[in-house]
Amino acid sequence: MNPLNYAILKHFTRVDEACAEDVIEALKGEYGKFRALNRKDVISSLMTAEANGLIEESRFEMDAAGLLRIYYHAHEDGANTINKYIKD
């Protein structure tokens, strides 16, 4: 099992785009018992990945509860870098 942050990054090589809630839903089967699999920590991980140039913001929207959902996607270079260092 990869570290949670690796799994988060790898998720973006398998989907067109995702927000923090999408990532949590996708990873909760394998990583559901990890304390860091929560909205705040996943958003922090996504912002770090964006700052490092691995993913980029694709769109944003407000959900029914009034929370901002920021969607990200891995551009070609970012996906290549992620796949180079994090193997399946």
N, CA, C and O atoms as CSV, one atom per row, in Angstrom:
chain,resi,resn,atom,element,x,y,z
A,1,MET,N,N,0.848,-1.178,0.000
A,1,MET,CA,C,0.000,0.000,0.000
A,1,MET,C,C,0.893,1.241,0.000
A,1,MET,O,O,1.811,1.364,0.811
A,2,ASN,N,N,0.606,2.146,-0.918
A,2,ASN,CA,C,1.343,3.408,-1.001
A,2,ASN,C,C,0.919,4.358,0.116
A,2,ASN,O,O,-0.172,4.216,0.668
A,3,PRO,N,N,1.776,5.329,0.454
A,3,PRO,CA,C,1.354,6.367,1.386
A,3,PRO,C,C,0.131,7.108,0.827
A,3,PRO,O,O,-0.070,7.143,-0.387
A,4,LEU,N,N,-0.664,7.685,1.690
A,4,LEU,CA,C,-1.896,8.349,1.284
A,4,LEU,C,C,-1.638,9.445,0.258
A,4,LEU,O,O,-2.360,9.533,-0.735
A,5,ASN,N,N,-0.636,10.271,0.470
A,5,ASN,CA,C,-0.367,11.348,-0.490
A,5,ASN,C,C,-0.030,10.808,-1.873
A,5,ASN,O,O,-0.402,11.411,-2.880
A,6,TYR,N,N,0.662,9.689,-1.934
A,6,TYR,CA,C,0.948,9.054,-3.225
A,6,TYR,C,C,-0.350,8.601,-3.874
A,6,TYR,O,O,-0.548,8.795,-5.074
A,7,ALA,N,N,-1.236,7.998,-3.087
A,7,ALA,CA,C,-2.515,7.521,-3.619
A,7,ALA,C,C,-3.351,8.691,-4.138
A,7,ALA,O,O,-4.026,8.569,-5.160
A,8,ILE,N,N,-3.304,9.808,-3.442
A,8,ILE,CA,C,-4.032,10.994,-3.893
A,8,ILE,C,C,-3.497,11.451,-5.243
A,8,ILE,O,O,-4.273,11.695,-6.167
A,9,LEU,N,N,-2.189,11.568,-5.363
A,9,LEU,CA,C,-1.598,11.976,-6.631
A,9,LEU,C,C,-1.917,10.980,-7.745
A,9,LEU,O,O,-2.293,11.374,-8.849
A,10,LYS,N,N,-1.766,9.708,-7.454
A,10,LYS,CA,C,-2.007,8.673,-8.462
A,10,LYS,C,C,-3.451,8.708,-8.947
A,10,LYS,O,O,-3.724,8.407,-10.109
A,11,HIS,N,N,-4.377,9.073,-8.063
A,11,HIS,CA,C,-5.790,9.165,-8.439
A,11,HIS,C,C,-5.979,10.109,-9.626
A,11,HIS,O,O,-6.816,9.861,-10.494
A,12,PHE,N,N,-5.212,11.173,-9.662
A,12,PHE,CA,C,-5.361,12.159,-10.730
A,12,PHE,C,C,-4.819,11.679,-12.067
A,12,PHE,O,O,-5.067,12.315,-13.091
A,13,THR,N,N,-4.098,10.591,-12.081
A,13,THR,CA,C,-3.655,10.014,-13.355
A,13,THR,C,C,-4.705,9.061,-13.910
A,13,THR,O,O,-4.560,8.562,-15.026
A,14,ARG,N,N,-5.760,8.805,-13.142
A,14,ARG,CA,C,-6.801,7.841,-13.530
A,14,ARG,C,C,-8.151,8.491,-13.827
A,14,ARG,O,O,-9.055,7.829,-14.337
A,15,VAL,N,N,-8.297,9.785,-13.513
A,15,VAL,CA,C,-9.569,10.481,-13.724
A,15,VAL,C,C,-9.312,11.774,-14.503
A,15,VAL,O,O,-8.195,12.290,-14.535
A,16,ASP,N,N,-10.371,12.277,-15.125
A,16,ASP,CA,C,-10.244,13.548,-15.856
A,16,ASP,C,C,-10.067,14.719,-14.903
A,16,ASP,O,O,-9.246,15.603,-15.141
A,17,GLU,N,N,-10.837,14.723,-13.827
A,17,GLU,CA,C,-10.734,15.761,-12.808
A,17,GLU,C,C,-11.382,15.256,-11.528
A,17,GLU,O,O,-12.170,14.310,-11.544
A,18,ALA,N,N,-11.036,15.905,-10.416
A,18,ALA,CA,C,-11.620,15.515,-9.133
A,18,ALA,C,C,-11.452,16.656,-8.140
A,18,ALA,O,O,-10.547,17.481,-8.259
A,19,CYS,N,N,-12.345,16.680,-7.161
A,19,CYS,CA,C,-12.231,17.617,-6.045
A,19,CYS,C,C,-11.877,16.789,-4.802
A,19,CYS,O,O,-11.779,15.564,-4.876
A,20,ALA,N,N,-11.688,17.450,-3.684
A,20,ALA,CA,C,-11.306,16.749,-2.454
A,20,ALA,C,C,-12.322,15.680,-2.086
A,20,ALA,O,O,-11.946,14.574,-1.696
A,21,GLU,N,N,-13.600,15.999,-2.205
A,21,GLU,CA,C,-14.644,15.035,-1.853
A,21,GLU,C,C,-14.602,13.812,-2.769
A,21,GLU,O,O,-14.827,12.690,-2.315
A,22,ASP,N,N,-14.317,14.023,-4.051
A,22,ASP,CA,C,-14.183,12.902,-4.991
A,22,ASP,C,C,-13.020,11.995,-4.602
A,22,ASP,O,O,-13.126,10.770,-4.652
A,23,VAL,N,N,-11.916,12.614,-4.216
A,23,VAL,CA,C,-10.725,11.849,-3.813
A,23,VAL,C,C,-11.037,11.022,-2.570
A,23,VAL,O,O,-10.700,9.840,-2.509
A,24,ILE,N,N,-11.671,11.632,-1.593
A,24,ILE,CA,C,-12.017,10.924,-0.362
A,24,ILE,C,C,-12.908,9.735,-0.672
A,24,ILE,O,O,-12.679,8.634,-0.170
A,25,GLU,N,N,-13.914,9.950,-1.488
A,25,GLU,CA,C,-14.840,8.871,-1.853
A,25,GLU,C,C,-14.113,7.740,-2.577
A,25,GLU,O,O,-14.373,6.565,-2.315
A,26,ALA,N,N,-13.206,8.090,-3.483
A,26,ALA,CA,C,-12.485,7.078,-4.260
A,26,ALA,C,C,-11.511,6.269,-3.401
A,26,ALA,O,O,-11.287,5.088,-3.664
A,27,LEU,N,N,-10.936,6.893,-2.387
A,27,LEU,CA,C,-9.886,6.233,-1.602
A,27,LEU,C,C,-10.365,5.646,-0.280
A,27,LEU,O,O,-9.604,4.954,0.396
A,28,LYS,N,N,-11.607,5.910,0.099
A,28,LYS,CA,C,-12.041,5.477,1.432
A,28,LYS,C,C,-12.083,3.960,1.589
A,28,LYS,O,O,-11.982,3.470,2.714
A,29,GLY,N,N,-12.226,3.211,0.526
A,29,GLY,CA,C,-12.212,1.754,0.640
A,29,GLY,C,C,-10.889,1.233,1.159
A,29,GLY,O,O,-10.857,0.361,2.027
A,30,GLU,N,N,-9.791,1.766,0.630
A,30,GLU,CA,C,-8.459,1.299,1.020
A,30,GLU,C,C,-7.842,2.134,2.140
A,30,GLU,O,O,-7.089,1.612,2.962
A,31,TYR,N,N,-8.156,3.417,2.175
A,31,TYR,CA,C,-7.515,4.330,3.121
A,31,TYR,C,C,-8.489,4.907,4.152
A,31,TYR,O,O,-8.153,5.861,4.853
A,32,GLY,N,N,-9.667,4.346,4.246
A,32,GLY,CA,C,-10.718,4.884,5.102
A,32,GLY,C,C,-10.353,5.032,6.567
A,32,GLY,O,O,-10.938,5.867,7.257
A,33,LYS,N,N,-9.410,4.256,7.060
A,33,LYS,CA,C,-9.029,4.342,8.470
A,33,LYS,C,C,-7.911,5.346,8.729
A,33,LYS,O,O,-7.520,5.554,9.877
A,34,PHE,N,N,-7.396,5.968,7.676
A,34,PHE,CA,C,-6.343,6.965,7.833
A,34,PHE,C,C,-6.964,8.262,8.342
A,34,PHE,O,O,-7.942,8.751,7.777
A,35,ARG,N,N,-6.398,8.814,9.403
A,35,ARG,CA,C,-6.915,10.065,9.964
A,35,ARG,C,C,-6.807,11.227,8.984
A,35,ARG,O,O,-7.611,12.158,9.037
A,36,ALA,N,N,-5.828,11.182,8.097
A,36,ALA,CA,C,-5.609,12.279,7.154
A,36,ALA,C,C,-6.555,12.238,5.959
A,36,ALA,O,O,-6.520,13.138,5.121
A,37,LEU,N,N,-7.397,11.217,5.864
A,37,LEU,CA,C,-8.361,11.159,4.767
A,37,LEU,C,C,-9.612,11.938,5.183
A,37,LEU,O,O,-10.678,11.376,5.438
A,38,ASN,N,N,-9.427,13.258,5.238
A,38,ASN,CA,C,-10.521,14.173,5.566
A,38,ASN,C,C,-10.393,15.390,4.665
A,38,ASN,O,O,-9.351,15.614,4.049
A,39,ARG,N,N,-11.445,16.160,4.596
A,39,ARG,CA,C,-11.504,17.280,3.645
A,39,ARG,C,C,-10.338,18.252,3.823
A,39,ARG,O,O,-9.695,18.623,2.842
A,40,LYS,N,N,-10.062,18.661,5.034
A,40,LYS,CA,C,-9.001,19.644,5.294
A,40,LYS,C,C,-7.633,19.137,4.839
A,40,LYS,O,O,-6.904,19.852,4.152
A,41,ASP,N,N,-7.284,17.912,5.216
A,41,ASP,CA,C,-5.966,17.380,4.873
A,41,ASP,C,C,-5.841,17.055,3.387
A,41,ASP,O,O,-4.770,17.230,2.805
A,42,VAL,N,N,-6.915,16.588,2.772
A,42,VAL,CA,C,-6.866,16.303,1.334
A,42,VAL,C,C,-6.722,17.609,0.553
A,42,VAL,O,O,-5.963,17.666,-0.414
A,43,ILE,N,N,-7.439,18.654,0.958
A,43,ILE,CA,C,-7.290,19.952,0.296
A,43,ILE,C,C,-5.858,20.453,0.426
A,43,ILE,O,O,-5.298,20.987,-0.531
A,44,SER,N,N,-5.270,20.287,1.591
A,44,SER,CA,C,-3.872,20.679,1.789
A,44,SER,C,C,-2.949,19.913,0.847
A,44,SER,O,O,-2.037,20.496,0.262
A,45,SER,N,N,-3.177,18.623,0.700
A,45,SER,CA,C,-2.386,17.806,-0.206
A,45,SER,C,C,-2.553,18.260,-1.657
A,45,SER,O,O,-1.583,18.316,-2.412
A,46,LEU,N,N,-3.786,18.581,-2.037
A,46,LEU,CA,C,-4.055,19.036,-3.405
A,46,LEU,C,C,-3.391,20.382,-3.677
A,46,LEU,O,O,-2.852,20.605,-4.761
A,47,MET,N,N,-3.429,21.271,-2.701
A,47,MET,CA,C,-2.796,22.580,-2.874
A,47,MET,C,C,-1.274,22.449,-2.981
A,47,MET,O,O,-0.633,23.189,-3.729
A,48,THR,N,N,-0.704,21.511,-2.234
A,48,THR,CA,C,0.731,21.266,-2.325
A,48,THR,C,C,1.089,20.703,-3.693
A,48,THR,O,O,2.072,21.125,-4.303
A,49,ALA,N,N,0.293,19.750,-4.179
A,49,ALA,CA,C,0.533,19.180,-5.507
A,49,ALA,C,C,0.411,20.253,-6.582
A,49,ALA,O,O,1.177,20.257,-7.546
A,50,GLU,N,N,-0.547,21.164,-6.423
A,50,GLU,CA,C,-0.697,22.254,-7.386
A,50,GLU,C,C,0.517,23.184,-7.333
A,50,GLU,O,O,1.038,23.578,-8.376
A,51,ALA,N,N,0.965,23.534,-6.137
A,51,ALA,CA,C,2.127,24.410,-5.981
A,51,ALA,C,C,3.382,23.790,-6.577
A,51,ALA,O,O,4.276,24.498,-7.039
A,52,ASN,N,N,3.441,22.454,-6.562
A,52,ASN,CA,C,4.589,21.747,-7.123
A,52,ASN,C,C,4.430,21.450,-8.612
A,52,ASN,O,O,5.294,20.811,-9.213
A,53,GLY,N,N,3.335,21.908,-9.208
A,53,GLY,CA,C,3.153,21.772,-10.646
A,53,GLY,C,C,2.698,20.412,-11.129
A,53,GLY,O,O,2.796,20.120,-12.321
A,54,LEU,N,N,2.200,19.567,-10.229
A,54,LEU,CA,C,1.766,18.227,-10.626
A,54,LEU,C,C,0.318,18.188,-11.093
A,54,LEU,O,O,-0.037,17.387,-11.958
A,55,ILE,N,N,-0.517,19.050,-10.524
A,55,ILE,CA,C,-1.919,19.156,-10.935
A,55,ILE,C,C,-2.241,20.632,-11.076
A,55,ILE,O,O,-1.491,21.492,-10.613
A,56,GLU,N,N,-3.367,20.918,-11.722
A,56,GLU,CA,C,-3.792,22.305,-11.841
A,56,GLU,C,C,-5.297,22.396,-11.694
A,56,GLU,O,O,-6.025,21.436,-11.943
A,57,GLU,N,N,-5.743,23.561,-11.289
A,57,GLU,CA,C,-7.168,23.801,-11.096
A,57,GLU,C,C,-7.876,23.744,-12.448
A,57,GLU,O,O,-7.400,24.307,-13.434
A,58,SER,N,N,-9.024,23.054,-12.482
A,58,SER,CA,C,-9.776,22.981,-13.733
A,58,SER,C,C,-11.087,23.753,-13.662
A,58,SER,O,O,-11.525,24.317,-14.664
A,59,ARG,N,N,-11.715,23.784,-12.496
A,59,ARG,CA,C,-12.949,24.550,-12.316
A,59,ARG,C,C,-13.296,24.575,-10.830
A,59,ARG,O,O,-12.642,23.920,-10.019
A,60,PHE,N,N,-14.325,25.334,-10.486
A,60,PHE,CA,C,-14.806,25.365,-9.105
A,60,PHE,C,C,-16.304,25.595,-9.112
A,60,PHE,O,O,-16.863,26.102,-10.084
A,61,GLU,N,N,-16.948,25.217,-8.014
A,61,GLU,CA,C,-18.392,25.400,-7.857
A,61,GLU,C,C,-18.738,25.372,-6.378
A,61,GLU,O,O,-17.950,24.916,-5.549
A,62,MET,N,N,-19.919,25.861,-6.063
A,62,MET,CA,C,-20.433,25.783,-4.697
A,62,MET,C,C,-21.339,24.560,-4.623
A,62,MET,O,O,-22.161,24.339,-5.513
A,63,ASP,N,N,-21.193,23.766,-3.565
A,63,ASP,CA,C,-22.073,22.608,-3.415
A,63,ASP,C,C,-23.356,23.028,-2.689
A,63,ASP,O,O,-23.525,24.191,-2.322
A,64,ALA,N,N,-24.241,22.071,-2.491
A,64,ALA,CA,C,-25.546,22.359,-1.875
A,64,ALA,C,C,-25.419,22.906,-0.458
A,64,ALA,O,O,-26.294,23.636,0.007
A,65,ALA,N,N,-24.329,22.555,0.232
A,65,ALA,CA,C,-24.115,23.029,1.605
A,65,ALA,C,C,-23.409,24.381,1.642
A,65,ALA,O,O,-23.143,24.912,2.721
A,66,GLY,N,N,-23.106,24.939,0.477
A,66,GLY,CA,C,-22.430,26.227,0.419
A,66,GLY,C,C,-20.922,26.146,0.533
A,66,GLY,O,O,-20.265,27.168,0.733
A,67,LEU,N,N,-20.357,24.952,0.412
A,67,LEU,CA,C,-18.901,24.782,0.451
A,67,LEU,C,C,-18.332,24.889,-0.954
A,67,LEU,O,O,-18.924,24.398,-1.915
A,68,LEU,N,N,-17.185,25.531,-1.063
A,68,LEU,CA,C,-16.505,25.659,-2.338
A,68,LEU,C,C,-15.813,24.339,-2.680
A,68,LEU,O,O,-15.055,23.796,-1.876
A,69,ARG,N,N,-16.083,23.840,-3.866
A,69,ARG,CA,C,-15.400,22.645,-4.366
A,69,ARG,C,C,-14.500,23.061,-5.507
A,69,ARG,O,O,-14.963,23.567,-6.529
A,70,ILE,N,N,-13.221,22.845,-5.327
A,70,ILE,CA,C,-12.242,23.160,-6.365
A,70,ILE,C,C,-11.843,21.851,-7.031
A,70,ILE,O,O,-11.427,20.904,-6.364
A,71,TYR,N,N,-11.972,21.808,-8.332
A,71,TYR,CA,C,-11.629,20.619,-9.107
A,71,TYR,C,C,-10.251,20.799,-9.717
A,71,TYR,O,O,-9.894,21.886,-10.173
A,72,TYR,N,N,-9.489,19.729,-9.719
A,72,TYR,CA,C,-8.137,19.726,-10.268
A,72,TYR,C,C,-8.018,18.611,-11.297
A,72,TYR,O,O,-8.802,17.662,-11.302
A,73,HIS,N,N,-7.028,18.744,-12.162
A,73,HIS,CA,C,-6.696,17.655,-13.072
A,73,HIS,C,C,-5.178,17.624,-13.229
A,73,HIS,O,O,-4.494,18.626,-13.025
A,74,ALA,N,N,-4.677,16.458,-13.596
A,74,ALA,CA,C,-3.241,16.313,-13.854
A,74,ALA,C,C,-3.017,16.571,-15.337
A,74,ALA,O,O,-3.501,15.822,-16.185
A,75,HIS,N,N,-2.282,17.632,-15.643
A,75,HIS,CA,C,-1.935,17.904,-17.033
A,75,HIS,C,C,-0.915,16.865,-17.485
A,75,HIS,O,O,-0.426,16.088,-16.664
A,76,GLU,N,N,-0.591,16.836,-18.753
A,76,GLU,CA,C,0.249,15.770,-19.304
A,76,GLU,C,C,1.594,15.659,-18.590
A,76,GLU,O,O,1.997,14.561,-18.204
A,77,ASP,N,N,2.288,16.772,-18.411
A,77,ASP,CA,C,3.591,16.725,-17.740
A,77,ASP,C,C,3.463,16.283,-16.289
A,77,ASP,O,O,4.285,15.511,-15.795
A,78,GLY,N,N,2.426,16.775,-15.606
A,78,GLY,CA,C,2.212,16.373,-14.220
A,78,GLY,C,C,1.917,14.893,-14.098
A,78,GLY,O,O,2.459,14.222,-13.219
A,79,ALA,N,N,1.054,14.369,-14.980
A,79,ALA,CA,C,0.728,12.940,-14.959
A,79,ALA,C,C,1.963,12.106,-15.263
A,79,ALA,O,O,2.176,11.064,-14.643
A,80,ASN,N,N,2.774,12.552,-16.206
A,80,ASN,CA,C,4.006,11.817,-16.530
A,80,ASN,C,C,4.960,11.786,-15.344
A,80,ASN,O,O,5.579,10.759,-15.066
A,81,THR,N,N,5.078,12.905,-14.647
A,81,THR,CA,C,5.952,12.961,-13.472
A,81,THR,C,C,5.425,12.057,-12.364
A,81,THR,O,O,6.189,11.309,-11.754
A,82,ILE,N,N,4.132,12.123,-12.105
A,82,ILE,CA,C,3.529,11.267,-11.081
A,82,ILE,C,C,3.767,9.791,-11.420
A,82,ILE,O,O,4.180,9.015,-10.559
A,83,ASN,N,N,3.508,9.411,-12.661
A,83,ASN,CA,C,3.676,8.017,-13.059
A,83,ASN,C,C,5.132,7.581,-13.058
A,83,ASN,O,O,5.419,6.402,-12.850
A,84,LYS,N,N,6.057,8.509,-13.287
A,84,LYS,CA,C,7.471,8.175,-13.269
A,84,LYS,C,C,7.938,7.794,-11.856
A,84,LYS,O,O,8.736,6.872,-11.686
A,85,TYR,N,N,7.440,8.502,-10.867
A,85,TYR,CA,C,7.914,8.293,-9.504
A,85,TYR,C,C,7.026,7.416,-8.647
A,85,TYR,O,O,7.485,6.848,-7.657
A,86,ILE,N,N,5.754,7.299,-9.015
A,86,ILE,CA,C,4.838,6.472,-8.229
A,86,ILE,C,C,4.309,5.366,-9.133
A,86,ILE,O,O,3.456,5.600,-9.990
A,87,LYS,N,N,4.813,4.193,-8.934
A,87,LYS,CA,C,4.439,3.055,-9.764
A,87,LYS,C,C,3.148,2.418,-9.243
A,87,LYS,O,O,2.827,2.517,-8.058
A,88,ASP,N,N,2.417,1.765,-10.147
A,88,ASP,CA,C,1.186,1.058,-9.754
A,88,ASP,C,C,1.498,-0.159,-8.923
A,88,ASP,O,O,0.585,-0.873,-8.506
